[in-house]
Amino acid sequence: MKFGVIDVGSNSVRLMISEGTTTLNKFVQTTRLAEGMNEDEILKTVAIERTVAAVSFFCDKAKSLGVDKLFCFATAAVRKAKNGKVFVEKVKETCGVDVDVISGETEAKIGYMGALDGKDGAIVDVGGASTEIIVVKGGVQVYSKSLNIGAVVTTDICGQDYSASKTFIEDKIEEYGIVPNSAFYAIGGTATTMVSIALGLEPYDPKKVHGYKLEKSQLSRLCDMLFSMSVEERKQIRGLQKDRAKVIANGANILLLAMEKVGADYFIVSESDNLEGYLKLKTEKI
């Protein structure tokens, strides 16, 4: 049986094609659904339209690739928005697909399920409008917290100002409190993009990204480089998708300061993430 899973994130929409235990393909479109919603918690019409268009495109693509069962879930932007229901209804009307708006706790859980598949460890997932940390020891979840801070939200508030970004992020991540020590893994577009930039990947190669050890010193240098450049200059960086140029510096800063917060010298970056985790969650119930 062939499955499709669409992840409606706050910065991008992704599609995974899977045979259950084997991921066949992943596709992504950057739509910045959370852009401009920080002050009033309202999804902007233009952001809704471009995101619904991406979901519709991926629904058609899944069908063309012979998918038997299609799932769709949404994360922080939709669950936070006062008009999140409008987006869900628009997707249903346009694509005939039900959108499962998941909680921050579920988002953390499926990230862990996708990356570690029951093994002990910790996950940091920097998204567009939220960042999750979950820690599992001895097969038991000992810590999980989702904060409303992400690459798109931080960019909306701080622009490209490094000092403002650092102050804002440091203040927010204090809410994590004490995070248990563990082996830390990073998932999500920010983490994989930092590896892609570090390796100068064109085209993107998930096999080279998966399992990459992203050192704190390396991430710090990349973060400094990104903030020293204009958005237009970043678009010329090898390994960086042009659509991510506006938000990547703040995303990198969140990842770096999260690394400092949890006391890690490095993160292992995983290509397997909440797409795989969501499929596991749903197929366990079928």
C-alpha positions in Angstrom: 0.0 0.0 0.0 1.3 3.5 -0.9 0.8 6.4 1.5 1.0 10.1 1.1 1.5 12.6 4.0 1.2 16.3 3.6 2.7 18.5 6.4 1.3 22.1 6.4 4.0 23.9 8.3 4.3 27.5 9.2 7.0 28.1 6.6 6.6 25.3 4.1 4.3 22.6 2.8 5.8 19.1 2.3 4.7 15.9 0.8 6.1 12.5 1.6 5.4 9.4 -0.5 5.9 6.2 1.5 5.3 2.4 1.3 4.8 2.4 5.0 8.3 1.6 6.3 10.1 3.0 3.4 10.1 6.6 2.4 10.1 6.9 -1.4 10.2 10.7 -2.0 9.8 14.0 -0.3 8.8 17.3 -1.9 8.6 20.8 -0.5 7.2 24.2 -1.4 7.9 27.3 0.7 4.6 29.2 1.4 5.3 31.1 4.7 1.8 30.5 6.1 2.7 32.2 9.3 4.1 35.4 7.7 2.6 38.5 9.2 0.3 36.7 11.7 2.4 37.5 14.8 0.6 40.6 16.1 -3.1 39.7 15.6 -2.8 35.9 15.3 -4.7 36.0 12.0 -3.6 34.1 8.9 -3.2 36.6 6.0 -5.4 36.0 2.9 -2.4 35.9 0.6 -0.6 33.3 2.8 -3.7 31.2 3.0 -4.1 31.3 -0.8 -0.5 30.3 -1.6 -0.6 27.5 1.0 -3.9 26.1 -0.2 -2.5 26.1 -3.7 0.6 24.1 -2.5 -1.7 21.6 -0.7 -3.8 21.2 -3.9 -0.7 20.7 -6.0 0.6 18.0 -3.6 -2.8 16.3 -3.5 -2.7 16.0 -7.3 0.9 14.9 -7.2 0.1 12.2 -4.7 -2.7 10.9 -6.9 -0.5 10.9 -10.0 2.1 8.8 -8.0 -0.5 6.2 -7.2 -1.1 7.0 -3.5 -3.8 4.8 -1.9 -4.2 6.7 1.3 -3.5 10.4 1.9 -3.1 12.2 5.2 -2.7 15.9 5.9 -1.8 17.6 9.1 -1.1 21.2 10.1 1.1 22.6 12.9 1.7 25.9 14.8 0.5 28.5 12.3 -3.0 26.9 11.9 -3.4 25.9 15.6 -2.4 29.4 16.8 -4.5 31.4 14.3 -7.9 32.7 15.3 -9.0 32.0 11.7 -7.3 28.6 11.5 -10.7 27.0 10.8 -11.0 29.2 7.7 -7.8 27.6 6.3 -9.0 24.1 7.2 -12.3 24.7 5.5 -10.6 26.2 2.4 -8.4 23.1 2.0 -11.5 20.8 2.4 -13.4 22.9 -0.2 -10.5 23.0 -2.7 -8.9 19.6 -2.3 -11.5 17.4 -0.5 -8.9 16.7 2.2 -9.4 16.8 5.9 -6.6 18.7 7.8 -5.6 17.3 11.2 -4.5 20.3 13.3 -2.2 18.8 15.8 -1.1 20.1 19.2 2.5 21.1 20.1 2.8 18.0 22.2 1.8 15.8 19.3 4.1 17.7 17.0 7.0 16.9 19.4 5.9 13.2 19.6 5.7 12.6 15.9 9.1 14.3 15.4 10.6 11.8 17.9 8.8 8.9 16.4 10.0 9.8 12.9 13.6 10.4 13.8 14.3 7.9 16.6 11.6 5.3 16.2 11.5 4.3 19.8 15.2 4.7 20.7 16.3 6.9 23.5 17.4 10.4 22.7 16.2 14.0 22.3 14.7 15.9 19.4 14.9 19.7 18.6 12.6 20.8 15.9 12.8 24.4 14.7 9.8 25.3 12.6 8.3 28.5 11.2 6.1 29.4 14.2 7.1 26.9 16.9 10.1 25.0 18.3 9.7 21.6 20.0 12.0 19.7 22.3 11.3 16.2 23.5 13.5 13.8 25.5 13.0 10.1 25.9 15.0 7.9 28.3 14.6 4.3 29.0 11.7 4.2 26.6 9.8 6.8 28.6 9.1 10.4 27.7 10.8 12.5 30.4 10.4 15.9 28.8 8.4 17.6 26.1 7.6 21.3 25.4 6.6 23.3 22.4 7.2 27.1 22.4 5.6 29.6 20.0 8.9 30.7 18.5 10.1 29.9 15.0 12.0 31.2 12.0 9.0 33.0 10.4 7.7 34.5 13.7 11.2 35.7 14.7 11.8 37.3 11.3 8.5 39.1 11.5 9.4 40.5 14.9 13.1 41.1 14.6 13.8 41.4 10.9 17.4 40.8 10.1 18.8 42.4 13.2 21.1 39.9 15.0 21.0 41.7 18.4 17.2 41.9 18.4 17.0 38.2 17.3 19.3 37.0 20.0 17.6 38.9 22.8 14.1 37.8 21.6 15.1 34.1 21.3 17.1 34.0 24.6 14.1 35.4 26.4 11.7 32.9 24.9 13.7 29.8 25.3 14.1 30.4 29.0 10.6 28.9 29.1 12.1 25.5 28.4 13.5 25.4 31.9 15.9 22.6 32.7 16.1 20.1 29.8 17.4 16.6 30.7 20.8 15.7 29.3 20.7 13.4 26.3 22.0 12.7 22.8 20.3 15.5 20.8 19.0 15.2 17.2 17.7 18.1 15.1 15.0 17.8 12.5 13.2 20.3 10.3 14.0 22.6 7.4 16.3 24.9 9.4 18.6 22.0 10.5 18.7 20.3 7.2 19.3 23.6 5.4 22.3 24.4 7.7 23.9 21.1 6.7 23.1 21.7 3.0 24.9 25.1 3.3 27.8 23.6 5.2 28.3 21.0 2.5 27.4 23.3 -0.5 24.8 20.8 -1.7 23.4 21.5 -5.2 21.3 19.6 -5.7 20.1 18.7 -2.2 21.2 15.2 -1.2 19.2 13.8 1.8 21.7 10.9 2.1 24.5 13.3 2.8 22.4 15.3 5.3 21.0 12.4 7.3 23.2 11.6 10.3 25.4 14.7 9.8 27.1 15.9 13.0 26.4 19.7 13.1 29.0 21.2 15.6 28.1 24.2 17.7 31.2 26.1 16.5 30.3 25.4 12.9 26.7 26.5 13.4 27.9 29.7 15.1 30.1 30.5 12.1 27.2 29.9 9.7 24.9 32.0 11.8 27.3 34.9 11.8 27.8 34.6 8.0 24.0 34.7 7.4 23.4 37.8 9.5 26.3 39.5 7.8 24.6 39.2 4.4 21.5 40.8 2.9 18.6 38.6 1.9 19.5 39.0 -1.7 23.1 38.0 -1.0 22.0 34.9 0.8 20.1 33.8 -2.3 23.5 33.2 -3.9 24.7 30.8 -1.2 25.2 27.3 -2.5 23.0 24.8 -0.7 20.3 27.4 0.3 16.9 27.4 -1.3 16.2 31.0 -2.4 12.7 30.8 -0.7 14.4 30.3 2.7 16.8 33.3 2.4 14.5 35.7 4.3 14.0 33.4 7.4 17.1 31.2 7.5 19.3 33.5 9.7 16.7 33.7 12.5 16.1 29.9 12.2 19.8 29.3 12.5 19.9 31.5 15.6 17.1 29.6 17.2 18.9 26.3 16.5 22.2 27.7 17.9 20.6 29.2 21.1 18.6 26.0 21.6 21.9 24.0 21.4 23.4 26.3 24.0 20.2 26.0 26.2 20.4 22.2 26.3 24.1 22.2 26.8 24.9 20.3 23.6 28.2 20.6 21.6 26.5 19.3 18.5 23.2 18.0 17.0 22.9 15.0 14.8 20.6 16.0 11.9 17.9 13.6 10.8 16.1 13.5 7.5 13.5 11.3 9.0 11.1 13.5 10.9 7.5 14.3 11.7 6.3 13.1 8.3 7.5 9.6 9.0 6.3 10.0 12.6 2.8 11.0 11.6 2.4 8.1 9.3 3.5 5.7 12.1 0.9 7.4 14.4 -1.9 7.0 11.9 -1.1 3.5 10.6 -0.9 2.2 14.2 -4.6 3.2 14.5 -5.6 1.6 11.1 
